[in-house]
Amino acid sequence: MNTLIRILMALAGLTLLAASAVHSGLLGAVDPFGAAAAPEAILGAVLLAGALGALLWWPRSWPFALGATLFAAAGTLVGLRFTLPRGEPGDIAYHLGLLGTLLALIVLFVRSRPRRT
């Protein structure tokens, strides 16, 4: 289960960095929305840092990795709040899919919580 957590965290973080690149115009004028670029980059970096911690220091990094995932879920909800009025189906689907992944990660974290001995 820990491997699944690490993989999903890394994938979610990478998709956020890719979305940031798209919105900042680094990949051309695909979907310019500059206001989303910085928050997506921050969320992606935090998730990748959490995934790295989970890879190198599990179970000591469990609280940090869970916190990074909760932070990303909250940020995704904020992003969805701005995305819904824009009405772009691809952006809405991405945010909903990312939110579903992050919620699944939270469930996995709770189920794999390190036990004190």
C-alpha positions in Angstrom: 0.0 0.0 0.0 2.9 2.4 0.7 4.1 2.0 -2.8 0.7 2.9 -4.2 0.6 6.0 -2.0 4.0 7.1 -3.2 3.1 6.6 -6.9 -0.2 8.4 -6.6 1.3 11.3 -4.8 4.1 11.6 -7.4 1.7 11.4 -10.3 -0.7 14.0 -8.8 2.3 16.3 -8.2 3.5 15.9 -11.7 0.1 16.6 -13.2 -0.1 19.8 -11.1 3.3 20.9 -12.4 2.1 20.1 -16.0 -1.1 22.1 -15.5 1.0 25.0 -14.1 3.1 24.9 -17.3 0.0 24.9 -19.5 -1.6 27.8 -17.6 1.6 29.8 -17.5 2.0 29.5 -21.3 5.2 27.5 -21.2 3.7 25.0 -23.6 2.2 27.7 -25.9 -1.2 29.3 -25.7 -3.0 26.0 -24.9 -5.1 27.2 -22.0 -3.7 30.5 -20.7 -4.9 31.2 -17.2 -2.0 32.8 -15.4 -3.7 33.1 -12.0 -3.7 29.3 -11.7 -0.1 28.7 -12.6 1.6 29.6 -9.3 -0.9 27.8 -7.0 -0.7 24.7 -9.2 3.1 24.8 -9.1 3.1 25.1 -5.3 0.6 22.3 -4.8 2.6 20.1 -7.2 5.9 20.8 -5.4 4.4 20.1 -2.0 3.0 16.8 -3.2 6.3 15.8 -4.8 8.1 16.7 -1.5 5.6 14.6 0.4 6.1 11.7 -2.0 9.9 12.0 -1.7 9.6 12.0 2.1 7.3 8.9 2.0 9.8 7.2 -0.3 12.9 7.9 1.9 11.6 8.1 5.5 8.4 6.1 5.8 6.8 5.8 8.5 8.4 9.0 10.1 7.2 11.1 7.1 3.6 9.9 7.3 2.3 13.1 9.0 4.1 15.3 6.5 2.9 13.2 3.5 -0.7 13.2 4.7 -0.5 17.0 5.4 0.8 17.6 1.9 -2.1 15.5 0.5 -4.7 17.4 2.6 -3.1 20.7 1.5 -3.4 19.7 -2.1 -7.0 18.5 -1.7 -7.9 21.9 -0.2 -6.1 23.7 -3.0 -7.9 21.6 -5.6 -11.2 22.5 -4.0 -10.3 26.2 -4.3 -9.2 25.7 -7.9 -12.5 23.9 -8.7 -14.3 27.0 -7.3 -12.6 29.1 -9.9 -12.8 26.5 -12.6 -16.5 25.9 -12.5 -17.5 29.4 -13.5 -15.1 29.3 -16.5 -17.1 26.2 -17.7 -14.1 24.5 -19.5 -15.0 20.8 -19.5 -11.4 19.7 -19.6 -10.4 21.8 -16.6 -13.5 20.7 -14.6 -12.8 17.0 -15.4 -9.1 17.4 -14.4 -10.0 19.1 -11.1 -12.6 16.4 -10.3 -10.3 13.6 -11.2 -7.4 15.1 -9.2 -9.8 15.6 -6.2 -10.9 12.0 -6.5 -7.3 10.8 -6.5 -6.4 12.9 -3.5 -9.4 11.7 -1.5 -8.5 8.1 -2.3 -5.0 8.9 -1.1 -6.3 10.3 2.2 -8.2 7.0 2.7 -5.1 5.0 1.9 -3.2 7.1 4.4 -5.7 6.5 7.2 -5.7 2.8 6.5 -1.9 2.6 6.5 -1.2 4.8 9.5 1.9 3.6 11.3 1.1 2.0 14.7 2.9 2.9 17.8 4.5 0.0 19.6 
